[in-house]
Amino acid sequence: MSEKSAPQPETTDGQTQPTRRRRPLWRRILKWTGITIGTVVALFVIVCSLIVWILTPGRLTPLVTKTASEYLDADVSAARIELTFWHTFPRMTVDVDSLTIDSRALDSIPDSLRQRLPDDYRRLLSVGGFHGGINVMPLLKGDISLYDVVFRRLAVNLVQVNDSLAKYYGRDYAASLQRTASLLGLKLHGHPGRYEIGEGTSRLQAAWRIGKGRQSPVRLTYNNLRTRADITRAVAARFCFTPAQLDSALSDASLMAGYGLTPDNADALFLNNTIEAWWTDSPRKVIERVGKVYTSFWTDGRREKASKLGLRPEEVVIIASIAEEETNHADERGRIGRLYINRLQKGMRLQADPTVRFAANDFVMRRVGRNALAIQSPYNTYRVAGLPPGPIRTVEPATIDAILDSKPSDDLYMCALPDFSGRHAFTADYSEHQRNALDYRRALDRRGIK
């Protein structure tokens, strides 16, 4: 039985008109998805631009200060508040100059008591200026959410000092300390810092210490830190600056050049140690103290030993960082360091597994497989010749000495022992190394380690 085909539409001249094919569904979805995303982005840019265009500093400053004053029940003033968008696209940022907040809560106190208080007793907060990013989506809902806020010349008030003291010593002690400071004509506010008030410290001693700004030093211990982010977070947590500010200082080429380093290998400056600094020190000041430890360690004698190995100090630190990641056995680190020096001198790639883990940001990887080896990174020493740009962890000074004092060897290969002791088999023969590697892979397979 024959099948009849559907009739084709005809043109006016009797010719059959071909049926028009519809575009595939996926192309139509892709098209409208692109149009939707483009529309949303365009609306976002338009809204942000309108906000910045309408809210000029002349309009925004009185609006913000008035609203903040009503909300805080305080007198808020600022010299200038400015929103920026195009210069910081796609971020919207705010800059505030000369912000002060004065409390209204003390206006009703008797004149006799007011005369005993400092002239600026109403001042809750003063900031020379601050800069921060604005989360736009909450702003569209009427909420204000800031991030990456940086303050300049921040001074906190008597009440905040009281809150800190009350937290650790009780409100009675805090109130008594404020009265003591007032009688001495001292200001507890205006001296940000870290102050240790030990057991048995009199109120007079405590008031004098804080009022004169005699801080207690911060003891900073830095060790076993891998990435730049680890370093900046650990250090900034102990001081009055942000990780981003410390990272900016470490990225300053002229500052790093003073230590014979570059922004890429600036982490070499942090040899595991402990320093003392003030809580209010700037990132540069803290770097100076860390740098003093670094330059003191690298004596002429150590520099001469490094030179005989054909290395600069920071290159020895990089090799030491790899050696420490290779083993927890300190007595092996010198030999491992010498092995990598041998490979460098022969023009061989290091092919160090710890550098691959660093490049992958996966420090628990047990087996370095093909996917990891294919990672495009200057730290992947399977793909890139020579040393990685910087160390892959902060190192012990003893590891550097172990490498500088290591005995010459012919070692070119190493492989973890199959007993999982953390020790290694060393050899100059590639065939022997392959046998060692096979034994270790079999041991991993027996334990089901992927």
C-alpha positions in Angstrom: 0.0 0.0 0.0 1.5 3.3 -1.0 1.7 6.3 1.3 0.5 9.7 0.2 2.8 12.6 1.0 1.4 15.8 2.5 0.5 18.4 -0.1 3.2 21.2 -0.5 2.0 24.8 -0.5 2.0 26.4 -3.9 3.0 29.9 -5.0 0.8 32.1 -7.1 2.4 30.8 -10.3 1.7 27.2 -9.4 5.2 26.3 -8.3 5.6 24.3 -5.1 7.1 26.3 -2.2 9.7 24.4 -0.1 8.8 24.0 3.6 10.8 26.3 5.9 12.9 24.3 8.4 12.7 25.5 12.1 15.9 26.1 14.0 17.0 23.4 16.4 15.6 23.8 19.9 19.0 24.0 21.5 19.9 27.0 19.3 16.7 28.8 20.2 17.4 28.2 24.0 20.9 29.4 23.6 19.8 32.5 21.8 17.2 33.5 24.4 19.6 32.6 27.2 22.1 35.0 25.8 19.6 37.7 25.3 18.4 37.3 28.9 21.9 37.4 30.4 22.8 40.4 28.2 19.6 42.2 29.3 20.3 41.5 33.0 23.9 42.7 32.7 22.8 45.8 30.8 20.1 46.6 33.5 22.8 46.1 36.2 25.2 48.5 34.5 22.4 51.1 33.9 21.1 50.9 37.5 24.6 51.3 39.0 25.4 54.1 36.6 22.2 55.9 37.5 22.9 55.5 41.2 26.4 57.0 40.8 25.1 59.8 38.5 22.3 60.8 40.8 24.1 60.4 44.1 26.9 62.9 43.5 29.1 63.6 46.6 27.2 66.9 47.0 23.9 65.0 47.3 25.1 61.8 48.9 27.1 63.3 51.8 24.3 65.1 53.6 21.9 62.3 52.8 24.1 59.7 54.5 25.1 61.8 57.4 21.5 62.7 58.2 20.2 59.2 57.9 23.1 57.8 60.0 22.6 60.4 62.6 18.9 59.5 63.0 19.7 55.8 63.0 22.5 55.9 65.5 21.1 58.8 67.6 24.4 60.5 67.3 25.9 63.4 65.4 27.5 62.0 62.2 29.6 64.2 59.9 31.8 63.5 56.9 33.7 65.9 54.7 33.0 63.9 51.5 31.3 60.6 50.5 31.7 59.5 47.0 30.5 56.4 45.0 32.5 55.2 42.1 31.6 52.5 39.5 33.2 53.0 36.1 36.8 53.4 37.5 36.4 50.2 39.5 34.0 48.3 37.2 32.4 45.8 37.9 32.8 46.8 41.5 31.0 49.7 43.1 33.1 51.3 45.8 32.6 54.1 48.4 35.2 56.6 49.7 34.6 58.5 52.9 36.8 61.4 54.1 37.0 62.7 57.6 34.2 60.8 59.3 33.3 61.5 62.9 30.5 60.2 65.2 29.7 62.1 68.4 27.3 60.6 70.9 24.2 62.4 72.1 23.9 60.1 75.2 26.1 62.2 77.4 24.4 65.6 76.6 22.3 65.3 79.8 25.1 64.8 82.3 25.7 67.5 84.9 28.1 70.3 84.2 30.2 69.3 87.2 30.8 65.9 85.8 31.3 67.2 82.2 34.1 69.4 83.4 36.1 66.4 84.5 35.8 64.7 81.1 38.1 65.2 78.1 37.2 68.0 75.7 36.1 65.4 73.1 34.2 63.2 75.5 31.3 62.9 73.0 33.5 61.5 70.3 32.7 57.9 69.6 34.7 57.4 66.5 36.9 59.3 64.2 38.3 58.0 60.9 40.6 60.0 58.6 39.0 58.1 55.7 38.0 54.7 54.5 37.5 52.9 51.3 35.4 49.8 50.7 33.5 47.8 48.1 29.7 47.7 48.1 27.6 44.6 47.5 25.2 45.9 44.9 22.4 43.3 45.2 21.7 44.0 48.9 21.8 47.7 48.1 19.0 47.3 45.6 16.9 45.8 48.5 17.7 48.7 50.7 20.5 47.0 52.7 24.1 48.2 52.9 26.8 45.5 52.9 30.5 46.4 52.5 33.6 44.3 52.0 37.4 44.9 51.8 37.0 48.0 54.0 40.3 49.8 54.6 40.5 52.5 57.4 42.9 55.4 57.6 43.8 57.0 61.0 41.2 55.1 63.0 40.6 56.3 66.6 38.1 54.5 68.8 36.2 55.9 71.7 36.0 55.6 75.4 33.0 53.3 75.3 34.7 50.9 73.0 37.8 50.7 75.2 35.3 50.1 78.1 33.7 47.3 76.2 37.1 45.6 75.6 38.1 46.0 79.2 34.7 44.8 80.5 34.9 41.7 78.3 38.1 40.5 80.0 38.1 42.2 83.4 34.4 43.0 84.2 32.4 46.2 84.0 33.3 47.3 87.5 37.0 47.3 86.7 36.4 49.0 83.4 34.3 51.8 85.0 36.9 52.3 87.7 39.7 52.4 85.2 37.8 55.1 83.2 37.4 57.2 86.4 41.1 56.8 87.2 42.1 57.9 83.7 39.8 61.0 83.9 41.3 62.1 87.2 44.8 61.8 85.7 43.7 63.7 82.6 44.4 60.7 80.4 42.5 59.6 77.3 41.9 55.9 77.0 40.6 56.4 73.4 42.9 57.5 70.6 45.5 54.9 71.4 44.6 51.8 69.5 46.8 48.8 70.2 47.3 45.6 72.2 47.7 46.1 76.0 48.4 43.4 78.4 46.9 44.0 81.9 48.2 41.2 84.1 46.7 40.0 87.3 47.4 42.4 90.1 47.9 45.4 87.8 46.5 48.5 89.6 44.0 50.7 87.9 46.6 53.5 88.0 49.2 51.4 86.2 46.6 50.2 83.6 45.2 53.7 83.0 48.7 55.1 82.6 49.8 52.4 80.2 46.7 52.7 77.9 46.6 56.5 78.2 50.2 56.8 77.2 49.8 54.3 74.4 52.4 51.9 75.8 51.4 48.8 74.0 52.4 45.2 74.7 54.3 43.7 71.8 52.7 41.0 69.6 54.6 37.8 69.3 54.1 36.4 65.8 55.2 32.8 65.1 55.0 31.8 61.5 55.8 28.3 60.3 54.5 25.5 58.1 52.5 27.9 55.9 52.2 26.9 52.2 50.6 29.5 50.0 50.8 33.3 49.9 47.2 33.4 51.1 48.1 31.2 54.1 50.9 33.6 55.0 48.9 36.8 54.7 46.0 35.4 56.6 48.1 34.1 59.5 50.1 37.3 59.8 47.3 39.8 59.4 45.2 38.0 62.0 47.7 39.2 64.6 47.8 42.9 63.5 45.7 45.9 62.5 45.8 45.4 58.8 44.2 43.1 56.3 45.6 40.1 54.3 45.1 42.2 51.1 47.3 45.0 52.5 50.1 42.6 53.4 49.8 41.0 50.0 50.1 44.4 48.4 53.3 45.1 50.3 54.8 41.7 49.4 54.0 42.5 45.8 56.0 45.7 45.9 59.0 45.1 43.7 61.1 47.9 45.1 60.5 46.7 48.7 61.3 43.1 47.9 64.4 44.1 45.9 65.9 45.3 49.2 66.1 41.7 50.3 67.3 40.4 46.9 63.8 39.0 46.2 60.9 39.6 43.8 57.1 39.6 44.3 57.1 36.0 42.9 59.5 34.6 45.5 58.7 37.0 48.4 57.5 34.1 50.5 61.1 33.1 50.9 61.4 35.9 53.3 59.4 33.9 55.9 61.9 31.5 57.4 60.1 29.7 60.2 60.6 31.9 63.3 59.1 34.2 65.9 59.2 38.0 65.9 57.8 40.7 68.0 56.0 43.8 66.6 53.3 46.3 67.6 49.7 45.6 66.9 49.5 48.9 65.0 52.5 48.3 62.9 52.0 48.7 59.1 52.5 45.7 56.8 55.8 47.2 55.7 57.0 47.5 59.3 56.2 43.9 60.0 57.9 42.9 56.7 61.0 44.8 58.0 61.0 42.7 61.1 60.6 39.5 59.2 63.2 40.6 56.8 65.7 41.3 59.6 65.5 37.6 60.6 66.0 36.7 56.9 69.1 38.9 56.4 70.5 37.9 59.7 70.3 34.2 58.8 72.0 34.7 55.4 75.4 35.4 56.7 78.4 35.8 54.4 79.4 32.2 55.2 76.0 30.8 54.1 75.9 32.9 51.0 79.3 31.6 50.0 78.1 28.0 50.5 75.1 28.7 48.3 77.3 30.3 45.6 79.5 27.2 45.5 76.4 25.2 44.7 75.6 27.7 41.9 72.6 29.0 43.8 71.3 32.3 45.2 69.8 32.3 48.8 66.2 32.4 47.6 66.9 29.4 45.3 68.2 27.4 48.3 65.0 28.3 50.1 62.9 27.0 47.2 64.8 23.7 47.2 64.4 23.5 51.0 60.7 24.0 50.7 60.4 21.0 48.2 62.6 18.9 50.5 60.4 19.6 53.5 57.3 18.6 51.5 58.9 15.4 50.4 59.6 14.1 53.9 59.0 14.6 57.5 62.3 13.0 58.3 64.7 15.9 58.9 67.8 13.6 58.4 66.8 13.0 54.7 66.2 16.6 53.7 69.8 17.5 53.0 70.2 14.5 50.7 66.9 15.3 48.9 68.0 18.9 48.4 71.3 17.7 47.0 69.5 15.4 44.6 67.5 18.3 43.2 70.7 20.3 42.8 72.2 17.4 40.9 69.2 17.4 38.5 69.4 21.2 38.0 73.1 21.0 37.2 72.5 18.3 34.6 69.7 20.2 33.0 67.0 17.7 34.1 63.6 18.7 35.2 63.0 18.4 38.9 59.8 16.3 38.5 59.0 16.9 42.1 55.6 15.6 43.2 55.1 18.3 45.9 55.3 21.1 43.2 52.4 19.4 41.4 50.3 19.3 44.6 51.1 22.9 45.1 50.1 23.8 41.5 46.8 21.8 42.0 46.3 23.3 45.4 45.6 19.7 46.6 48.0 18.9 49.5 46.4 15.6 50.4 46.8 14.0 47.0 48.4 10.6 47.5 48.9 9.6 43.9 50.0 12.2 41.4 48.3 11.0 38.2 48.2 12.1 34.6 45.6 14.8 35.1 47.7 16.4 37.8 50.9 16.1 35.8 49.1 17.9 32.9 48.4 21.1 34.9 49.6 24.2 33.3 51.5 26.1 36.0 55.0 27.5 36.5 55.0 25.4 39.7 54.5 22.1 37.8 58.2 20.9 37.6 57.1 17.9 35.4 56.3 20.4 32.6 58.6 23.3 33.4 62.3 23.2 33.6 64.3 24.8 36.4 63.0 25.8 39.8 59.5 27.0 40.5 59.0 30.8 40.9 58.9 30.7 44.7 58.9 28.4 47.7 56.0 26.0 48.2 56.0 26.4 52.0 57.8 28.4 54.7 60.9 26.4 55.7 63.0 25.6 58.8 66.4 27.3 58.8 67.9 23.9 59.8 66.7 22.5 56.4 68.6 25.2 54.6 71.8 24.4 56.6 71.3 20.7 55.9 71.3 21.4 52.2 74.2 23.8 52.3 76.2 21.3 54.2 75.0 18.2 52.4 77.6 15.7 51.0 78.1 15.5 47.2 76.3 12.5 45.7 75.3 11.0 42.4 71.6 10.8 43.4 69.2 11.7 40.6 66.1 9.7 41.5 64.2 9.0 44.7 61.0 7.0 45.5 59.1 6.5 48.7 59.7 3.1 50.3 56.8 0.6 50.1 56.7 0.2 53.9 55.1 3.7 54.1 57.7 4.7 56.7 58.0 8.1 54.9 61.6 7.3 53.9 63.0 7.1 50.4 65.2 4.9 48.2 67.8 7.0 46.4 69.7 6.0 43.2 71.5 7.4 40.2 70.3 4.5 38.0 67.0 5.0 36.2 66.3 1.3 35.8 66.7 0.8 39.5 64.4 3.8 40.1 61.7 2.2 37.9 61.9 -1.0 40.0 61.5 1.1 43.2 58.6 3.0 41.7 56.9 -0.2 40.7 57.2 -1.6 44.2 55.7 1.5 45.7 52.8 1.6 43.2 52.0 -2.1 44.0 52.0 -1.2 47.7 49.6 1.6 47.0 47.3 -0.7 45.0 47.3 -3.3 47.9 46.1 -0.6 50.2 43.5 0.6 47.8 45.0 4.1 47.7 43.8 5.9 44.6 
